């Protein structure tokens, strides 16, 4: 399926990490993953990345927030 890659949209890479699109050119995609700016060729991007819609994005953000909260609670218990 053909999809236009727009800046500000979210995709997941083949490792399952959330990536935010910064910009695109005719042959490259610039994206941010784990706070780092990365570049992928358009061919690699189309093969390795999957679009994330609004509902999936909300679920991913909720999971990240829950994980951070659990990590904080465990640190408080240890201290």
N, C-alpha and C positions, 0 to 999 in steps of 0.2 A: 504494500500500500504506500502511496506517495503522501508525504507530509512535509509541509513547509516548516523549516526549523527557525523559530522566532526567538530573538533575544528575550530573556526573562522566563522562558519556559523551562521545565524540568524534565530530565531524563535519568534513567538509571543505567550504569555501565554493566559490563559482564560480571563484575564482582558484587553487584547489588548496591553500590554506593550511589547516593543521590548527587546529581550534577546539575548545575544551573548554567544555561547558555548565556554567554556574555555577548558574543557576536559571531557572525558567519561571513565567509567570503565564498567565492565560487569553488574553491578547492579545499578550504579548511574550516573547522569549527573551533572557536575559542570557548572554553567552558571552565567553570570553577568547581572543584571537587575537594572536599575537606579543607577549605580555606586556601587551596593552591590553584593558581591559574594554569590551565593545561591547553594543549592544542592537539587536535586529531584531524587526520585527513578526512575528507567527506566520505570516501569509500569505507574507511575503518569505522567512522561514526555510524554510518548506516548499518554496518554489520554487527557492531558491538553494543549499541545503545538502544534502549527501549523507552518510548514516550510514557510519561506518567500523567494521568489526568487528575482533576481536582480532588476527587474522593480518595484516590490512592495517595496523593500528596499529603492530604490531611492525616491519613492513617500513618504514614511514614513519620510525619512530624510528631504525632502523638506518641509513637513508639520511641522516638529519640528522646522526647521529654521524659517519658516514663523511665527509660534506661538511666538517664542522668539523675533523676530523683532517687532511684534505687541505689545508684552508686554513692550519692551523697549520704543517704541513710546508713549504708554500710560503713562509710568513713566515720560517721558520728558514733556508731556503735563501737568501733575499734578504739576510738579516742577516749 
